[in-house]
Amino acid sequence: MNGRLVKWEAAKIHVLTHALHYGSGVFEGMRVYPTKQGPAVFRLDDHIKRLFRSASFYSMKIPFSEQELIEAAVEVVRENKLDSGYIRPIAFYGYGVMGLSPDGAPVEAAIAAWPWGSYLGEEGLVKGIRCKISSWRRIDPKTLPTQAKACGNYLNSILAKTEALRAGFDEAIMLNLKGKVAECSGENIFMVKKERLVTPPADAGVLEGITRDSVIRIAEAFGLKVFEKNIKKNEVFSADELFLTGTAAEVTPVREVDGRKIGSGGRGPITEKLQKKYFEVVRGEETRYRDWLTFVSRTQ
Ligand SMILES: Cc1ncc(COP(=O)(O)O)c(C=O)c1O
């Protein structure tokens, strides 16, 4: 936290922290996986790069270099003796000013890590999850930069996620203001149709997920065609397969949307193939993508 290792209980902030009031923070979510060579963080450099890009939308000057945050993330994993889990870097406007303009507020940065299993459940990874088309529309790029992984954006996700959970579903699919499919509360979405992958483009208002990019590259290496194009709501119902991607959700099949069965109503064969390869890649069992892994040595 702010350049020092602090105990979990001591990682505290002031109640007048700017970001607490206005959502003026940016963050990342990364995973560390066990490999034969010890724990490895998946696409660490890309996540830290996105953190800095997110910060730049809000003129936030993170008081550390990308390299320093990369090394800090590795250190946090090592110090916590984590073999697998989740890593949460965050940079935010701290305590200093109370107006909306954060000018004059210090920028604070912290990285936390903890053990965390599958986000949408082990069973969901195998059998697929049930989604609800949200009554909440995805924030529009003209109102908030959707490309930034900014704290305030997640109020939109919270509304969609809680609505879906309370209605007995696992996750929410959000449409954008044009009525096209955007993404889920914390995942990108892919549709399989006639052995081709289709996913909404960045300008549909989606966060360009790092898992989305990984899956696109894995799919193309399999010879699958991938199209970034707008998806109408009805196309979702007639998809052969549907799946979600995200650091937390990894590659999760969707078996049902609004009570309607998707494809065969389980994990489709293409989803299964991509999911299997994704898990091999993150666990270092596939040499082709080794440069996506940052290994954490047990000792410094
Ligand atoms: C809104 C949203 N979309 C998509 C994603 C997936 O991004 P990634 O694969 O980089 O974790 C996330 C998670 O970070 C997210 O919060």
The ligand as an SDF file (V2000), in Angstrom:
LIG
                    3D

 16 16  0  0  0  0  0  0  0  0999 V2000
  -17.3340   -4.7900  -17.1420 C   0  0  0  0  0  0  0  0  0  0  0  0
  -16.2980   -5.8130  -17.4290 C   0  0  0  0  0  0  0  0  0  0  0  0
  -16.2470   -6.3690  -18.6430 N   0  0  0  0  0  0  0  0  0  0  0  0
  -15.3480   -7.3020  -18.9560 C   0  0  0  0  0  0  0  0  0  0  0  0
  -14.4180   -7.7380  -18.0320 C   0  0  0  0  0  0  0  0  0  0  0  0
  -13.4150   -8.7890  -18.4080 C   0  0  0  0  0  0  0  0  0  0  0  0
  -12.1350   -8.2370  -18.4440 O   0  0  0  0  0  0  0  0  0  0  0  0
  -10.8470   -9.1230  -18.1890 P   0  0  0  0  0  0  0  0  0  0  0  0
  -10.9300  -10.2770  -19.0770 O   0  0  0  0  0  0  0  0  0  0  0  0
   -9.7010   -8.2120  -18.5320 O   0  0  0  0  0  0  0  0  0  0  0  0
  -10.8490   -9.4980  -16.7510 O   0  0  0  0  0  0  0  0  0  0  0  0
  -14.4240   -7.1940  -16.7530 C   0  0  0  0  0  0  0  0  0  0  0  0
  -13.4640   -7.6210  -15.7440 C   0  0  0  0  0  0  0  0  0  0  0  0
  -12.4470   -7.0200  -15.5890 O   0  0  0  0  0  0  0  0  0  0  0  0
  -15.3730   -6.1990  -16.4440 C   0  0  0  0  0  0  0  0  0  0  0  0
  -15.4250   -5.6660  -15.2310 O   0  0  0  0  0  0  0  0  0  0  0  0
  1  2  1  0
  2  3  1  0
  2 15  2  0
  3  4  2  0
  4  5  1  0
  5  6  1  0
  5 12  2  0
  6  7  1  0
  7  8  1  0
  8  9  2  0
  8 10  1  0
  8 11  1  0
 12 13  1  0
 12 15  1  0
 13 14  2  0
 15 16  1  0
M  END
$$$$
